[in-house]
Amino acid sequence: MTKHFNPDDDHGGRIVDEDLGEALSRRYLAYALSTIMHRALPDVRDGLKPVHRRVLYAMNEMRLNPDQAAKKCAKVVGEVMGNFHPHGDQSIYDALVRLAQNFAQRYPLVDGQGNFGNIDGDTAAAMRYTECRLTPAAKLLLDGIDENAIDFRPTYDEADEEPVVLPAGFPNLLANGSAGIAVGMATSIPPHNVVELIDACQLLLDDPKADTEALMQHVPGPDFPTGGVCVEGPLAIREAYETGRGGVRLRARWETEDLGRGTWRIVISEIPYQVQKSKLIEQLADLIEQKKAPLLGDVRDESAEDIRIVIEPKSRNVEPDVLMESLFRASDLETRFPINMNVLDGKGVPRVLGLKACLRAFLDHRREVLVRRSEWRVGKIEKRLHLLDGLLVAFLNLDEVIRIVREDEQPKATLIMRFALTEVQADFILDTRLRNLARLEEMEIRNEHRKLTEERDGLTALINSQARQWTRVGKELAEVKKVMGSARRTTFGEAPRIDAAAILESTVEREPATVILSERGWIRAAKGRIDDPSELKFKEGDKLGFLVPCETTDKLLIFASDGRFFTVGVDKLPSARGHGEPLRLMMDIEEKSKIIAVFAHKPGRKLFLASRAGYGFILPEEEAVASKRAGKQTLNGEARLAIPVEGDRVAVLGENNKALVFSVDELPEMPRGKGVKLQSYRDGGLRDAMIFSAAAGPEWIETGGRKRSWPDWQTYVGRRAAAGRMAPKGMKKLRA
């Protein structure tokens, strides 16, 4: 609690006894509400924040119309700050500058003359050097502001009034988008094509029950001022439009230039929205310097008025798609624009609205503006007709009116009594010049009276009919569409499905290699093929475990006895000049685990996995590729073997020396598990297994290593999980 004071003491009435926590809470809440209501969030009706609305209104009051001469921005900023916006001049000027930047606004609302910044990130010149005026789009937002179309409220010093919202002749919220951060909430709305938005509005006028999917037939997605290619799927965009939250991926637009003789380069003509070109060039240069983009040879900026960024590959053997995919992953050539359509609704309440709700709110606002303008116009017509009625009375009694004006001491009172006029009509007659009372003027007045009467009757019918109001709103939007129509800049596409591994593989020169793995787990890779393994040298007490012919671009699959697969790129292995490195330093293989199999990965191939307990299944080899050091668990139990499926028969040999042959089709295909029973054992488990083709027949390995044929293998054919029969004499292994 704050300190208590004696009430008898004179403190000028400024001492308040209040809990500090409550005082802080109340003041922070006031600050938060001020930020939300008056700074960060746009109004759903006109799509503007207070500072932008005040800038446009002040320029309109200064008559800075598109057909008028521009004036210094400093004068506009001073007008805004002095009358409407009690904040710093720099914040006002920054807001004005952004309204003029064609790379920031899809439809600029300020026509700037001078240096207003550029896409490289250079800031605008000082406000004393630049000039501005309104654009036709801004005039559409302001159209009707002097016709009681919207409400006004007192300014911060209550010396003047400012508009609560602009009439908004087009859906500016979605057309130009908005971004802002308040207390505990934020907004991020991408810009769209106004023609598409108006078409969607027309659809809602024709069918108020139209859903988001129907609206997306007209508004397929955002349309950014800097163009680019949107690679977000329509399902994700639809979800963002339905919920008001989501995001879209935007990529730079590029094409390949053929330089002849197999050489080429890439030219980027459009970059993602809100990406500074200079920083993008710097980012790409850093990737080259830090060797994080091995496919990229050089980058340079050849831009003039249009963007032209030239990218040269390090090798002409690289595919352009692969190069660009690697750069999209590593740089701002691809960005994600978040969608959070958090706005102030018509009652000033922050809400997250979807596409349909935003368009519906805009249409409701336009109808209200139409009705208020019509009522204002009817009032003006009634006043004019009232004056014309009095003037017509004067024409009908012109001689008497002239006599009264000439002779009477109080002509006004006499006219009122003599012809039953009102005071306003009498004043108007007395203020009319004598030369305007000619016969020709009478005809013009009668014509004006007739036209105004017809206009009044039409407006009255409009005010009393909601159907006519919506029809008029639709016609006005159609006229706006003709004025603001423009082609879409952002197109849609799909990101090529290029494997990240393929991108890395393309940096490695493809050549033959041989992987050497010793029994103690030391691994290395030698260039070319090794014809005589006996020439290989190992550490003392160690010897050859596995010899795998492959290529430098291959992935090596290593299968351990705990049922896990480990993956390493052949190009990542140490050279064969030494003894290599321990495999367990590269991956987390348990000390108790043994290496069961090692082979080069071949996409599309299938593997036969079996455990010592006599269970097994078929595994698609893609499921064996591991992305982590800890490997990927595939087989439950102690693993015995992993062999490629190259045949239609399975032969299994138990530790009880019984053999069994059955069809490969009896094995299930699984990504992980224990598998099914291969052979029944009373004691022991599985010793070995192989897969062979029935047409070629199997061969097995004698104790000395010599291959022997198995002519009577068909007598061992049975159902999977059977016990089998005693194997041929000398059969201890099925594979080398």
FENBELHU-V330790 format. One record per residue. RES is the residue in one small letter. SS is DSSP state (H for helix, E for strand, - for the rest). PSI is psi in whole degrees, -180 to 180 (NA if undefined). Layout:
RES,SS,PSI  RES,SS,PSI
This chain:
m,-,149  t,-,163  k,-,138  h,-,141  f,-,154  n,-,122  p,-,-20  d,-,-19  d,-,151  d,-,106  h,-,18  g,-,16  g,-,17  r,-,-2  i,-,125  v,-,128  d,-,107  e,-,146  d,-,132  l,H,-40  g,H,-43  e,H,-39  a,H,-45  l,H,-42  s,H,-45  r,H,-41  r,H,-38  y,H,-37  l,H,-40  a,H,-40  y,H,-43  a,H,-46  l,H,-38  s,H,-42  t,H,-42  i,H,-46  m,H,-33  h,H,9  r,H,-57  a,H,-37  l,-,137  p,-,160  d,E,135  v,-,-22  r,-,-48  d,-,-4  g,-,18  l,-,150  k,-,164  p,H,-41  v,H,-40  h,H,-40  r,H,-40  r,H,-37  v,H,-48  l,H,-41  y,H,-41  a,H,-41  m,H,-35  n,H,-40  e,H,-29  m,-,3  r,-,40  l,-,62  n,-,163  p,-,-27  d,-,7  q,-,165  a,-,145  a,-,156  k,E,163  k,E,138  c,H,-31  a,H,-36  k,H,-40  v,H,-45  v,H,-42  g,H,-40  e,H,-44  v,H,-47  m,H,-38  g,H,-32  n,H,-32  f,-,-38  h,-,103  p,-,54  h,-,-176  g,-,151  d,H,-31  q,H,-38  s,H,-36  i,H,-44  y,H,-39  d,H,-42  a,H,-42  l,H,-42  v,H,-44  r,H,-35  l,H,-18  a,H,-10  q,-,118  n,-,-12  f,-,-6  a,-,-32  q,-,129  r,-,-36  y,-,90  p,-,140  l,-,-9  v,E,132  d,E,104  g,E,141  q,E,121  g,-,-164  n,-,106  f,-,28  g,-,174  n,-,178  i,-,-11  d,-,-12  g,-,2  d,-,138  t,-,165  a,-,159  a,-,166  a,-,152  m,-,-19  r,-,-14  y,-,-25  t,-,157  e,E,161  c,E,163  r,E,171  l,E,154  t,-,164  p,H,-33  a,H,-40  a,H,-37  k,H,-32  l,H,-36  l,H,-31  l,H,-8  d,-,121  g,-,4  i,-,-24  d,-,11  e,-,33  n,-,32  a,-,-24  i,-,169  d,-,153  f,E,157  r,E,160  p,E,148  t,-,179  y,-,-30  d,-,6  e,-,22  a,-,-14  d,-,-173  e,E,153  e,E,154  p,E,141  v,-,-37  v,-,154  l,-,158  p,-,-31  a,-,87  g,-,-13  f,-,161  p,-,79  n,H,-30  l,H,-48  l,H,-28  a,H,-45  n,H,-12  g,-,-178  s,E,157  a,E,142  g,E,156  i,E,120  a,-,-162  v,-,110  g,-,3  m,-,162  a,E,168  t,E,146  s,E,102  i,E,122  p,-,155  p,-,156  h,-,170  n,-,125  v,H,-31  v,H,-44  e,H,-39  l,H,-41  i,H,-38  d,H,-40  a,H,-39  c,H,-42  q,H,-37  l,H,-41  l,H,-33  l,H,-38  d,H,-37  d,-,89  p,-,-18  k,-,5  a,-,135  d,-,-178  t,H,-39  e,H,-40  a,H,-40  l,H,-32  m,-,-11  q,-,-24  h,-,-33  v,-,84  p,-,-19  g,-,-177  p,-,159  d,-,100  f,-,147  p,-,-26  t,-,6  g,-,-132  g,-,-179  v,E,123  c,E,119  v,-,17  e,-,141  g,-,153  p,H,-29  l,H,-41  a,H,-39  i,H,-40  r,H,-41  e,H,-40  a,H,-38  y,H,-29  e,H,-43  t,H,-20  g,-,2  r,E,143  g,E,-144  g,E,162  v,E,142  r,E,132  l,E,131  r,E,157  a,-,151  r,E,131  w,E,162  e,E,159  t,E,131  e,E,123  d,E,123  l,E,2  g,E,156  r,-,35  g,-,2  t,E,155  w,E,168  r,E,164  i,E,135  v,E,123  i,E,124  s,E,-17  e,E,139  i,-,162  p,-,156  y,-,136  q,-,16  v,-,125  q,-,128  k,H,-42  s,H,-41  k,H,-31  l,H,-44  i,H,-43  e,H,-39  q,H,-44  l,H,-39  a,H,-38  d,H,-36  l,H,-38  i,H,-45  e,H,-39  q,-,4  k,-,36  k,-,-4  a,-,78  p,-,-17  l,-,-15  l,E,124  g,E,-47  d,E,156  v,E,138  r,E,154  d,E,115  e,-,26  s,-,144  a,-,-111  e,-,-35  d,-,156  i,-,133  r,-,98  i,E,122  v,E,128  i,E,126  e,E,135  p,E,159  k,-,-31  s,-,140  r,-,-10  n,-,-13  v,-,138  e,-,139  p,H,-41  d,H,-40  v,H,-43  l,H,-47  m,H,-37  e,H,-39  s,H,-36  l,H,-34  f,H,-36  r,H,-28  a,H,-7  s,-,180  d,-,16  l,-,-18  e,E,128  t,E,165  r,E,118  f,E,117  p,E,145  i,E,119  n,E,90  m,-,65  n,E,115  v,E,170  l,E,124  d,-,-174  g,-,-20  k,-,5  g,-,19  v,-,129  p,E,128  r,E,148  v,E,116  l,-,149  g,-,-178  l,H,-48  k,H,-41  a,H,-38  c,H,-45  l,H,-38  r,H,-41  a,H,-39  f,H,-44  l,H,-41  d,H,-39  h,H,-42  r,H,-37  r,H,-42  e,H,-42  v,H,-43  l,H,-45  v,H,-44  r,H,-39  r,H,-38  s,H,-43  e,H,-40  w,H,-42  r,H,-39  v,H,-42  g,H,-42  k,H,-42  i,H,-42  e,H,-40  k,H,-42  r,H,-42  l,H,-37  h,H,-43  l,H,-41  l,H,-36  d,H,-43  g,H,-39  l,H,-36  l,H,-37  v,H,-40  a,H,-38  f,H,-39  l,H,-26  n,-,47  l,H,-45  d,H,-43  e,H,-40  v,H,-43  i,H,-41  r,H,-45  i,H,-42  v,H,-37  r,H,-39  e,H,-31  d,-,142  e,-,-31  q,-,76  p,H,-34  k,H,-50  a,H,-38  t,H,-41  l,H,-40  i,H,-44  m,H,-39  r,H,-39  f,H,11  a,-,45  l,-,163  t,-,169  e,H,-38  v,H,-44  q,H,-41  a,H,-44  d,H,-42  f,H,-40  i,H,-43  l,H,-29  d,H,-11  t,-,134  r,-,149  l,H,-36  r,H,-18  n,H,-1  l,H,19  a,-,166  r,H,-39  l,H,-39  e,H,-35  e,H,-42  m,H,-41  e,H,-39  i,H,-41  r,H,-40  n,H,-43  e,H,-42  h,H,-42  r,H,-45  k,H,-43  l,H,-36  t,H,-44  e,H,-43  e,H,-42  r,H,-44  d,H,-39  g,H,-43  l,H,-38  t,H,-42  a,H,-36  l,H,-45  i,H,-33  n,-,-1  s,-,114  q,H,-35  a,H,-44  r,H,-35  q,H,-47  w,H,-36  t,H,-44  r,H,-40  v,H,-43  g,H,-41  k,H,-40  e,H,-40  l,H,-36  a,H,-38  e,H,-40  v,H,-39  k,H,-39  k,H,-37  v,H,-43  m,H,4  g,-,133  s,-,153  a,-,153  r,-,138  r,-,-40  t,-,124  t,E,174  f,E,146  g,-,176  e,-,138  a,-,129  p,-,140  r,-,85  i,-,123  d,-,139  a,H,-34  a,H,-36  a,H,-34  i,H,-44  l,H,-37  e,H,-32  s,-,-16  t,-,-11  v,-,133  e,-,131  r,-,118  e,-,157  p,E,149  a,E,165  t,E,126  v,E,132  i,E,121  l,E,121  s,E,170  e,-,-30  r,-,2  g,-,21  w,E,130  i,E,147  r,E,167  a,E,129  a,E,146  k,E,143  g,-,-168  r,-,146  i,-,109  d,-,-31  d,-,95  p,H,-19  s,H,-19  e,H,-10  l,-,144  k,-,144  f,-,169  k,-,159  e,-,129  g,-,-2  d,-,161  k,-,177  l,E,133  g,E,-51  f,E,141  l,E,111  v,E,109  p,E,137  c,E,-161  e,E,160  t,-,-21  t,-,-1  d,-,158  k,E,139  l,E,126  l,E,127  i,E,122  f,E,125  a,E,163  s,-,-14  d,-,7  g,-,12  r,E,145  f,E,140  f,E,148  t,E,137  v,E,143  g,E,138  v,H,-35  d,H,-14  k,H,-6  l,-,150  p,-,157  s,E,165  a,-,11  r,-,-30  g,-,-154  h,-,-1  g,-,-157  e,E,154  p,E,132  l,H,-31  r,H,-12  l,H,-21  m,-,-28  m,-,158  d,-,76  i,-,129  e,-,149  e,-,-35  k,-,-15  s,-,145  k,-,153  i,E,121  i,E,-41  a,E,149  v,E,127  f,E,161  a,E,137  h,-,134  k,-,110  p,-,138  g,-,-15  r,-,158  k,E,149  l,E,148  f,E,116  l,E,139  a,E,146  s,E,165  r,-,-27  a,-,-7  g,-,27  y,E,152  g,E,172  f,E,174  i,E,133  l,E,122  p,E,131  e,H,-26  e,H,-29  e,H,-11  a,H,-15  v,-,123  a,-,145  s,-,-4  k,-,160  r,-,-29  a,-,-5  g,-,-169  k,E,120  q,E,127  t,-,-45  l,E,127  n,-,129  g,-,177  e,-,118  a,E,143  r,E,-37  l,E,161  a,E,113  i,E,149  p,E,145  v,-,101  e,-,72  g,-,-174  d,-,3  r,E,148  v,E,130  a,E,127  v,E,145  l,E,120  g,E,165  e,-,-15  n,-,7  n,-,26  k,E,142  a,E,152  l,E,140  v,E,133  f,E,174  s,E,145  v,H,-29  d,H,-18  e,H,-6  l,-,134  p,-,157  e,E,121  m,-,153  p,-,-19  r,-,150  g,E,-167  k,-,-34  g,-,-168  v,E,164  k,E,130  l,-,-43  q,-,144  s,-,137  y,-,139  r,-,-41  d,-,152  g,-,-158  g,-,-152  l,E,132  r,E,-47  d,E,166  a,E,160  m,E,163  i,E,131  f,E,169  s,-,130  a,-,-31  a,-,-38  a,-,-27  g,-,155  p,-,161  e,E,145  w,E,170  i,E,127  e,-,171  t,-,-35  g,-,-6  g,-,-2  r,-,141  k,E,141  r,E,145  s,E,164  w,-,78  p,-,-32  d,-,32  w,H,-25  q,H,-22  t,H,-11  y,H,1  v,E,134  g,-,-168  r,-,147  r,-,144  a,-,5  a,-,169  a,-,-28  g,-,-170  r,E,166  m,E,134  a,-,161  p,-,154  k,-,132  g,-,-8  m,-,106  k,-,-19  k,E,153  l,-,-25  r,-,156  a,-,NA
